[in-house]
Amino acid sequence: MIKNRETYEIIDPKDVGADDSQIILTARSGRAALRYCAQKLNFELTREKLDVAYDRFLSIADQHNHISNQQLVSLLESI
């Protein structure tokens, strides 16, 4: 049910000119969202690295409205 996009996306992003749907990382984002965005940026995280990255991510996310891809790359490269 959750894997079916039609459950939660009422319109296909391509219908409005977007390449694909995006996940915006905020302080409320979880580990799964962080891992997904890291994979989209070609970073594979082990469980241990994900835990470290998530702790650092929360510190940054508490200071900003959202985390940009550039900030995420910098964070992931530092691990």
DANORWO-V69287 format. One record per run of one state. SS is the DSSP state (H for helix, E for strand, L for the rest). FROM is the first residue (numbers start at 1). LEN is the number of residues. Records with the same first field share a line. If there is no record, write none. Layout:
SS=FROM-LEN  FROM-LEN
This chain:
L=1-4  8-5  17-8  26-5  41-6  62-5  68-1  78-2
H=5-3  13-4  31-10  47-15  69-9
E=25-1  67-1
